[in-house]
């Protein structure tokens, strides 16, 4: 699933009767930040999202690249 798929899913969820339309938000984690922020940026009010929370997404691309290189060199190294 990418940005358009996430957009379709958000529209589906927002249309459910048990969802509070005035308190609808998105929470992402890790690289989900790129998908969620992109989807919300491309479709800013469809559906209307009141809040967006990212839990520990990458702070910048060079840092992410360095971490990926370390992981590939050291196998199952845990950086967290």
RODO-2510 file (C-alpha; in nm, 4 decimals, decimal comma):
residues 80
     n   res          X          Y          Z
     1     x     0,0000     0,0000     0,0000
     2     x     0,1280     0,3437    -0,0860
     3     x    -0,0095     0,6973    -0,0665
     4     x    -0,3112     0,6400    -0,2919
     5     x    -0,3930     0,3141    -0,1153
     6     x    -0,3713     0,4803     0,2240
     7     x    -0,5967     0,7587     0,0982
     8     x    -0,8566     0,5023    -0,0128
     9     x    -0,8349     0,3271     0,3253
    10     x    -0,8762     0,6559     0,5158
    11     x    -1,1847     0,7426     0,3084
    12     x    -1,3318     0,4003     0,3805
    13     x    -1,2663     0,4260     0,7549
    14     x    -1,3931     0,7867     0,7727
    15     x    -1,7201     0,6737     0,6158
    16     x    -1,7960     0,4157     0,8840
    17     x    -2,0857     0,5078     1,1150
    18     x    -1,8880     0,4428     1,4354
    19     x    -1,6088     0,6877     1,3417
    20     x    -1,6162     1,0370     1,4930
    21     x    -1,5853     1,2572     1,1841
    22     x    -1,4736     1,5607     1,3873
    23     x    -1,1976     1,3656     1,5653
    24     x    -1,0351     1,1647     1,2869
    25     x    -0,6566     1,1271     1,2902
    26     x    -0,3643     0,9320     1,1518
    27     x    -0,0770     0,7745     1,3445
    28     x     0,2323     0,6517     1,1601
    29     x     0,5494     0,4788     1,2669
    30     x     0,8979     0,4632     1,1204
    31     x     0,8973     0,4849     0,7395
    32     x     0,5169     0,5071     0,7457
    33     x     0,5853     0,8771     0,7898
    34     x     0,6650     0,9098     0,4187
    35     x     0,3452     0,7354     0,3151
    36     x     0,1163     0,9089     0,5644
    37     x     0,2574     1,2599     0,5193
    38     x     0,2525     1,2164     0,1427
    39     x    -0,1073     1,0937     0,1392
    40     x    -0,2235     1,3732     0,3680
    41     x    -0,0351     1,6296     0,1595
    42     x    -0,1830     1,5031    -0,1675
    43     x    -0,5371     1,4820    -0,0283
    44     x    -0,5420     1,7523     0,2428
    45     x    -0,9145     1,7467     0,3193
    46     x    -1,0427     1,4183     0,1776
    47     x    -1,1221     1,2916     0,4356
    48     x    -1,0685     1,5771     0,6816
    49     x    -0,7934     1,4709     0,9220
    50     x    -0,7761     1,6594     1,2510
    51     x    -0,4346     1,5355     1,3626
    52     x    -0,1302     1,3446     1,2397
    53     x     0,1115     1,1810     1,4836
    54     x     0,4369     1,0177     1,3829
    55     x     0,6010     0,7789     1,6248
    56     x     0,9770     0,7797     1,5662
    57     x     1,0016     0,8449     1,1945
    58     x     1,3392     0,9102     1,0343
    59     x     1,4658     1,2619     1,1043
    60     x     1,6522     1,3005     0,7773
    61     x     1,7553     1,0943     0,4799
    62     x     2,1344     1,0827     0,5438
    63     x     2,0762     0,9417     0,8928
    64     x     1,8446     0,6765     0,7518
    65     x     2,0976     0,5803     0,4847
    66     x     2,3751     0,5456     0,7414
    67     x     2,1588     0,3221     0,9597
    68     x     2,0713     0,0995     0,6665
    69     x     2,4401     0,0629     0,5809
    70     x     2,5246    -0,0324     0,9391
    71     x     2,2457    -0,2895     0,9464
    72     x     2,3586    -0,4443     0,6161
    73     x     2,7207    -0,4662     0,7385
    74     x     2,6420    -0,6064     1,0837
    75     x     2,3501    -0,8378     1,0056
    76     x     2,0842    -0,8247     1,2755
    77     x     2,2286    -0,5317     1,4707
    78     x     1,9620    -0,3634     1,6805
    79     x     1,9871     0,0161     1,6672
    80     x     1,6906     0,0842     1,8911
***
